[in-house]
Amino acid sequence: MALADDIQMAERHVLLAEQHIRRQRARIAALKRHRLPRGKASNFLQLLEDAQSMHLQHLSMLLERASRERTAAESAAAVSLGAE
């Protein structure tokens, strides 16, 4: 899989995780309004937030790698042009 594809996949994971977290928070709010237990729902929210943290770290790592590769390619191109 190409780096650009990996970045797109990681971005999708981040967006999906945001949706899941938003929905879980809404569920917890509904449970609270109805004075129902929220412990397991809150624990699951924590898992979702932990996963989101990993998604964001992964995306950041991929973007840094892409930036390094772009910089290296630009440097190589500049050296190549200077040699002509």
C-alpha positions as CSV (number, residue, x, y, z in Angstrom):
1,M,0.0,0.0,0.0
2,A,1.4,3.4,-0.9
3,L,2.0,6.0,1.7
4,A,-0.8,8.3,0.3
5,D,-3.2,5.3,0.6
6,D,-2.1,4.8,4.2
7,I,-2.7,8.4,5.0
8,Q,-6.2,8.3,3.5
9,M,-7.0,5.2,5.5
10,A,-5.8,6.8,8.7
11,E,-7.8,9.9,8.0
12,R,-10.9,7.8,7.5
13,H,-10.2,6.1,10.8
14,V,-9.9,9.4,12.6
15,L,-13.2,10.6,11.1
16,L,-15.0,7.4,12.0
17,A,-13.7,7.4,15.5
18,E,-14.9,11.0,15.9
19,Q,-18.4,9.9,14.9
20,H,-18.3,6.9,17.3
21,I,-17.2,9.1,20.2
22,R,-19.8,11.7,19.4
23,R,-22.6,9.0,19.4
24,Q,-21.3,7.4,22.5
25,R,-21.3,10.7,24.3
26,A,-24.9,11.2,23.2
27,R,-25.8,7.8,24.5
28,I,-24.2,8.6,27.9
29,A,-26.1,11.8,28.1
30,A,-29.4,10.0,27.4
31,L,-28.6,7.5,30.1
32,K,-27.9,10.3,32.5
33,R,-31.1,12.1,31.6
34,H,-33.0,8.9,32.3
35,R,-31.0,8.3,35.5
36,L,-29.7,5.0,34.3
37,P,-26.3,3.5,35.0
38,R,-23.5,4.8,32.7
39,G,-20.5,2.9,34.0
40,K,-20.1,0.5,31.1
41,A,-21.0,3.1,28.5
42,S,-18.4,5.4,30.0
43,N,-15.8,2.6,30.0
44,F,-16.5,2.0,26.3
45,L,-16.2,5.7,25.6
46,Q,-12.8,5.6,27.2
47,L,-11.8,2.7,24.9
48,L,-13.0,4.7,21.9
49,E,-11.0,7.8,23.0
50,D,-7.9,5.6,23.5
51,A,-8.3,4.2,20.0
52,Q,-8.8,7.7,18.6
53,S,-5.5,8.7,20.3
54,M,-3.8,5.9,18.5
55,H,-5.4,6.8,15.2
56,L,-4.2,10.4,15.6
57,Q,-0.7,9.2,16.5
58,H,-0.6,6.9,13.5
59,L,-1.8,9.7,11.2
60,S,0.8,12.1,12.6
61,M,3.5,9.5,12.0
62,L,2.4,9.0,8.4
63,L,2.2,12.7,7.7
64,E,5.7,13.2,9.2
65,R,7.0,10.4,7.0
66,A,5.4,11.9,3.9
67,S,6.9,15.3,4.8
68,R,10.4,13.7,5.1
69,E,10.0,11.9,1.9
70,R,8.9,15.1,0.1
71,T,11.8,17.0,1.5
72,A,14.2,14.3,0.5
73,A,12.8,14.2,-3.0
74,E,13.0,18.0,-3.3
75,S,16.6,18.0,-2.1
76,A,17.5,15.2,-4.6
77,A,15.8,17.2,-7.4
78,A,17.8,20.4,-6.4
79,V,21.0,18.5,-6.4
80,S,20.2,17.0,-9.8
81,L,19.4,20.4,-11.2
82,G,22.6,21.8,-9.8
83,A,24.7,19.0,-11.5
84,E,23.4,19.9,-14.9
